[in-house]
């Protein structure tokens, strides 16, 4: 699973075809369905479908897309009922999903994660290989892009429906009003923080109640200091140590950013939605977050939002233009323990979710969709979506979010470690404890 540069470039090149003057009839409109299942004698069957989404957020298109998947599928397949379980908080969802699967109560079809978080489900025999399903369905085979982090021992155990990259979104209006420019260096970023503070504007919205949020700036800073190969030693090879100087130095810099007043005063207890609201309402100038927010931000802010990658740090090995934190999301798997009837229905539902019709609908909302053969009208896409696609053509190294690679236990501890650092704990002590936990966990596997 090492050296994902080529994979990411391949994925980005093939993930979407933009038609500048495309036929607007080509993307399937929301509300259309495939031919109904009229099989005589089809017995009623109910399947469970789990995922995480914030259904309370009216501006977020993703829950609507998921509801459309379920409702339209049931219209086309009246003998199948899809019962959803939705958890708004991703950390709580991960805990619930892990506990349920460990207890043998596996959802018939569910959305999880790739890499280290998927691996325990594979090793325990909880999820089924999807290769035959992909290869035997002509449409799915022609849209699907193989993803290394979904594969174990040469078999595929999940399919993702979004491509995400973590960036710094910024409010174009606030930048223009205060003559601010996108920072090209760490020094310029720190100057931006001072500028917006002096104007009574929160420089960066961040809600670190869910500790994975605060890990984003840490991963950016670590790359700019040490370069992408250093993180491979620990996250892939597991030969590096969290006590190495680069890890401590990165922690010191993220603390420096926080102590400069970059974030709201209560950012370590602020929740995800509260932080996003600070940005979308114009109270914060910047917002470090993933592109799963693209559709939502474009819907609320229109063309008043843009993005930049964390800038270079003088003397560092990583490059902002070349190194991006990016991966696939929406890892959808099928239980290996369901009854034959439920398995058949879950497979049918998975094929519907990943049909050109439904993926095109998601892509037209502004989401980045890793699939071949989606013919989309660029003129109807949010400008920021097109800009990100264009910028990602420069990517030479795709850094996978660390918590995904480190596995559920060490990954969770990594996120908690960054939260502890923001709370004032000594970085050397925090990362020494993380290393101890990692060694115990990895030695037992």
C-alpha positions in Angstrom: 0.0 0.0 0.0 3.1 2.3 -0.1 3.9 5.0 -2.6 0.4 6.1 -3.6 1.5 8.9 -5.8 0.8 7.1 -9.1 -2.5 5.8 -7.7 -3.7 9.3 -6.7 -2.8 10.9 -10.0 -4.4 8.0 -11.9 -7.5 8.4 -9.8 -7.7 12.2 -10.3 -7.2 11.9 -14.1 -10.0 9.4 -14.4 -12.4 10.5 -11.7 -14.5 12.9 -13.7 -15.0 14.1 -17.3 -16.1 17.7 -17.4 -18.1 18.8 -20.4 -17.8 22.6 -20.7 -20.9 22.7 -22.9 -22.3 19.4 -21.9 -25.7 18.2 -22.7 -27.7 18.9 -19.5 -29.8 15.8 -20.1 -26.8 13.5 -19.6 -26.5 13.7 -15.8 -29.5 11.9 -14.3 -31.8 14.2 -12.5 -32.6 13.6 -8.9 -35.8 11.7 -8.6 -35.4 9.4 -11.6 -35.2 5.6 -11.2 -34.0 2.6 -13.0 -36.5 0.0 -14.3 -38.6 -1.4 -11.5 -38.0 -4.9 -10.3 -41.1 -6.7 -11.4 -39.9 -10.2 -10.6 -42.9 -12.3 -9.9 -42.9 -13.9 -6.4 -40.2 -11.7 -5.0 -40.4 -12.2 -1.2 -40.3 -9.1 1.0 -36.9 -8.5 2.6 -35.6 -5.8 4.9 -31.9 -4.8 5.0 -30.1 -2.5 7.4 -28.0 0.4 6.1 -25.7 2.4 8.3 -23.8 5.6 7.7 -22.8 8.9 9.3 -24.4 12.2 8.2 -25.8 15.4 9.8 -29.5 15.2 8.8 -30.3 18.3 10.8 -28.2 20.5 8.4 -30.6 21.7 5.7 -27.7 23.1 3.7 -25.9 19.7 3.5 -26.7 17.9 0.3 -25.2 14.6 1.4 -28.1 13.4 3.6 -30.5 14.2 0.9 -28.5 12.2 -1.6 -28.4 9.2 0.8 -32.2 9.5 1.3 -32.6 9.6 -2.4 -30.6 6.4 -2.8 -32.8 4.6 -0.4 -36.2 6.0 -1.4 -35.6 5.7 -5.2 -34.2 2.2 -4.8 -37.3 1.1 -2.8 -39.6 2.5 -5.5 -37.7 0.4 -8.1 -37.6 -2.6 -5.9 -40.8 -2.6 -3.9 -40.1 -5.9 -2.2 -36.9 -4.5 -0.5 -37.1 -2.2 2.5 -33.9 -0.4 3.4 -33.8 0.6 7.1 -31.3 3.3 7.8 -29.3 4.0 10.9 -27.7 7.4 10.8 -25.3 8.9 13.4 -24.4 12.5 13.0 -21.1 12.5 14.9 -18.4 10.5 13.0 -16.4 9.5 16.1 -19.6 8.2 17.8 -20.5 6.4 14.6 -17.2 4.7 14.5 -17.5 3.6 18.1 -21.0 2.3 17.5 -20.1 0.5 14.2 -16.9 -1.1 15.7 -18.9 -2.3 18.8 -21.7 -3.7 16.7 -19.5 -5.6 14.4 -17.4 -7.0 17.2 -20.6 -8.3 18.8 -21.5 -10.0 15.6 -24.4 -7.7 14.8 -23.2 -6.5 11.4 -25.3 -4.1 9.3 -26.2 -5.7 6.0 -24.6 -2.8 4.2 -22.7 0.1 5.8 -20.4 3.0 5.2 -17.1 2.9 7.1 -13.5 3.7 6.2 -10.6 2.3 4.3 -7.1 1.1 5.3 -6.4 0.4 8.9 -10.0 0.9 10.0 -11.3 -1.5 7.4 -8.7 -4.2 8.1 -10.2 -5.6 11.4 -13.5 -6.2 9.6 -11.7 -8.1 6.8 -9.5 -10.1 9.2 -12.5 -11.1 11.3 -14.5 -12.3 8.2 -17.2 -9.7 8.8 -17.3 -8.2 5.3 -17.4 -9.9 1.9 -15.1 -9.4 -1.0 -16.7 -7.3 -3.7 -14.5 -8.2 -6.7 -17.0 -10.6 -8.3 -19.8 -8.1 -7.8 -17.8 -5.4 -9.5 -16.7 -7.6 -12.4 -20.0 -9.2 -13.1 -21.9 -5.9 -13.4 -21.1 -4.1 -16.6 -21.9 -0.6 -15.4 -20.2 -0.9 -12.1 -17.1 -2.4 -13.7 -16.9 0.5 -16.1 -17.2 3.2 -13.5 -15.2 1.7 -10.6 -11.6 2.9 -10.1 -9.6 0.3 -8.0 -8.3 1.7 -4.7 -5.4 0.1 -3.0 -6.6 1.0 0.5 -9.7 -1.0 -0.1 -7.7 -4.2 -0.9 -6.3 -6.9 1.3 -4.6 -10.0 0.0 -5.6 -8.9 -3.5 -9.3 -8.6 -2.8 -11.6 -5.5 -2.6 -13.8 -5.1 0.5 -15.2 -1.6 0.1 -16.1 0.9 -2.6 -15.9 4.7 -2.0 -18.1 7.4 -3.5 -16.2 10.5 -2.7 -12.6 11.8 -3.2 -11.6 14.1 -0.4 -8.6 16.4 0.2 -8.0 18.5 3.2 -7.5 22.2 2.6 -7.8 25.7 4.1 -11.0 27.2 2.9 -11.1 31.0 3.0 -13.7 33.7 2.7 -12.9 35.6 -0.5 -14.9 38.7 0.6 -13.0 39.0 3.9 -9.7 38.6 2.2 -10.5 41.3 -0.4 -11.9 43.7 2.2 -8.7 43.5 4.2 -6.2 43.3 1.3 -5.2 39.8 2.4 -3.5 37.4 0.1 -3.3 33.6 0.1 -0.1 32.7 2.1 2.8 31.2 0.3 4.9 30.6 3.4 4.4 29.9 7.1 5.5 33.4 7.9 2.8 34.8 5.7 0.2 32.6 7.3 1.2 33.9 10.8 0.9 37.4 9.5 -2.6 36.7 8.2 -3.5 35.5 11.7 -2.4 38.8 13.2 -4.1 40.8 10.5 -7.6 39.2 11.0 -7.1 39.3 14.8 -6.5 43.0 14.6 -9.8 43.4 12.7 -11.8 41.5 15.3 -12.2 38.5 12.9 -11.5 35.0 14.0 -8.6 33.9 11.8 -9.5 30.2 11.6 -12.7 28.4 12.5 -11.9 25.1 14.2 -14.0 22.9 16.5 -11.8 20.2 18.1 -14.4 18.6 20.3 -14.0 15.7 17.9 -10.2 15.4 18.1 -9.7 14.3 14.5 -10.3 17.9 13.4 -7.2 19.2 15.2 -5.1 16.4 13.6 -5.5 18.1 10.2 -3.2 21.0 10.8 -0.8 18.6 12.5 -0.6 16.5 9.3 -0.1 19.5 7.2 2.7 20.9 9.4 4.4 17.5 9.7 4.6 17.1 5.9 6.0 20.6 5.4 8.8 19.8 7.9 9.6 16.2 7.2 8.3 15.5 3.8 5.9 12.6 2.8 8.4 9.8 3.1 8.9 10.2 6.8 5.2 9.6 7.6 5.4 6.4 5.6 7.9 5.0 8.0 5.4 5.1 10.9 2.0 4.9 9.2 2.8 2.3 6.6 6.0 0.5 7.6 5.6 1.0 11.3 9.4 1.3 11.6 9.4 5.0 12.5 8.7 6.3 16.0 6.4 9.1 17.2 9.2 10.2 19.4 11.4 11.2 16.5 12.3 14.9 16.4 10.1 15.7 13.4 6.9 14.6 15.3 7.8 16.8 18.3 8.7 19.8 16.1 5.4 19.6 14.2 3.6 19.6 17.5 5.4 22.7 18.7 4.4 24.5 15.5 0.7 23.7 15.7 0.8 24.9 19.3 2.5 28.1 18.1 -0.3 28.6 15.6 -2.9 28.1 18.3 -1.2 30.4 20.8 -1.0 33.1 18.1 -4.8 33.3 18.4 -5.6 31.5 15.2 -8.7 29.7 16.6 -11.7 30.7 18.8 -11.0 30.8 22.5 -12.9 27.6 23.2 -11.9 25.7 20.1 -10.9 22.5 21.9 -14.5 22.1 23.1 -16.3 23.7 20.1 -18.2 21.2 18.0 -18.0 20.6 14.3 -21.2 22.4 13.3 -20.4 25.4 15.5 -17.0 25.9 13.9 -18.4 25.6 10.4 -21.1 28.2 11.3 -18.4 30.6 12.3 -16.9 30.3 8.8 -20.1 30.3 6.8 -21.5 33.3 8.7 -18.3 35.4 8.0 -17.1 35.5 11.6 -14.0 33.5 10.7 -11.7 34.1 7.7 -10.4 30.6 7.2 -11.5 27.0 7.8 -9.2 24.0 7.8 -11.4 21.1 6.6 -12.0 18.4 4.0 -13.7 18.7 0.6 -16.6 16.7 1.8 -17.8 20.2 2.8 -17.6 21.4 -0.8 -21.2 21.1 -1.7 -22.4 22.5 1.6 -20.0 25.6 1.5 -20.8 26.3 -2.1 -24.5 26.1 -1.3 -24.3 28.6 1.6 -21.4 30.9 0.3 -21.7 30.6 -3.4 -18.5 31.9 -5.1 -17.4 33.7 -2.0 -15.3 30.7 -0.9 -12.0 29.4 -2.2 -9.1 27.3 -0.8 -5.4 27.0 -0.4 -3.0 24.2 0.7 -1.0 24.7 3.9 2.0 26.8 2.8 5.7 25.8 2.8 7.8 26.0 5.9 11.3 27.4 5.4 13.9 24.6 5.4 11.3 21.9 5.3 11.1 18.9 2.9 7.5 19.0 2.0 6.0 21.2 -0.7 2.5 22.8 -0.7 2.2 22.5 -4.4 3.0 18.8 -4.6 1.9 17.2 -1.2 -1.8 17.0 -0.4 -3.7 15.2 2.3 -6.2 13.2 0.2 -8.0 9.9 0.0 -11.3 8.2 -0.9 -14.2 8.3 1.5 -17.6 6.7 1.7 -16.1 3.2 2.1 -19.2 1.0 1.5 -19.1 -2.7 2.5 -21.5 -5.6 2.7 -21.8 -8.0 5.6 -20.4 -11.5 5.1 -22.7 -12.8 7.7 -26.2 -11.9 6.4 -28.7 -14.4 5.1 -28.6 -15.1 1.4 -31.8 -13.1 0.8 -30.4 -10.1 2.7 -27.1 -10.4 0.9 -28.7 -10.4 -2.5 -30.7 -7.3 -1.6 -27.7 -5.5 -0.2 -25.7 -6.2 -3.4 -28.6 -4.9 -5.4 -28.6 -1.7 -3.3 -24.9 -1.3 -3.5 -25.1 -1.4 -7.3 -27.8 1.2 -7.3 -25.8 3.6 -5.0 -22.8 3.3 -7.3 -24.7 3.6 -10.6 -23.8 6.4 -13.0 -27.2 7.9 -12.2 -26.7 8.3 -8.5 -23.0 9.2 -8.7 -23.7 11.8 -11.3 -26.3 13.3 -9.0 -23.8 13.5 -6.1 -21.1 15.0 -8.4 -23.4 17.7 -9.6 -23.9 18.8 -6.0 -20.2 19.8 -6.0 -18.7 16.6 -4.4 -15.6 15.1 -5.8 -16.6 11.6 -7.1 -13.9 9.0 -7.9 -15.6 7.3 -10.9 -15.1 6.9 -14.6 -17.6 7.8 -17.2 -19.5 10.6 -15.4 -20.3 13.2 -18.1 -21.0 16.4 -16.2 -21.7 20.0 -17.1 -18.9 22.1 -15.9 -21.0 25.2 -16.2 -23.4 23.9 -13.6 -20.8 22.8 -11.1 -19.8 25.1 -8.2 -16.7 27.0 -9.3 -14.7 25.8 -6.3 -15.2 22.2 -7.3 -13.7 22.9 -10.8 -10.9 24.9 -9.2 -10.0 22.0 -6.9 -10.0 19.5 -9.7 -7.6 21.8 -11.6 -5.3 22.3 -8.7 -5.1 18.6 -7.9 -3.6 18.0 -11.3 -0.3 19.2 -9.6 -0.4 16.6 -6.9 2.7 14.4 -6.8 2.1 12.8 -3.4 -1.2 11.9 -1.8 -1.0 11.7 2.0 -3.6 9.4 3.5 -5.1 10.7 6.8 -3.1 9.1 9.5 -5.9 7.9 11.7 -7.2 5.8 8.8 -3.8 4.1 8.3 -2.9 3.6 11.9 -6.0 1.4 12.7 -8.9 2.1 15.0 -7.0 2.0 18.3 -3.7 3.8 17.4 -5.5 6.1 15.0 -7.9 7.2 17.8 -5.0 7.7 20.2 -3.2 9.8 17.6 -6.2 12.1 17.3 -6.5 12.4 21.1 -2.8 13.1 21.3 -3.2 16.2 19.0 -6.1 17.3 21.2 -4.0 17.0 24.3 -1.3 19.1 22.7 -3.7 21.9 22.0 -4.8 21.6 25.7 -1.3 22.4 26.8 0.2 19.0 27.4 3.9 18.6 26.8 4.4 17.3 23.2 7.3 15.0 24.1 5.3 13.3 26.8 2.2 13.0 24.7 4.0 11.4 21.8 6.1 9.1 24.0 2.8 7.8 25.3 1.4 7.4 21.8 4.6 5.5 20.8 4.1 3.2 23.8 0.5 2.5 22.9 1.4 1.9 19.2 4.1 -0.6 20.1 1.8 -2.5 22.3 -1.0 -2.6 19.7 1.3 -3.5 16.8 3.2 -6.2 18.6 0.0 -8.0 19.4 -1.1 -8.1 15.7 
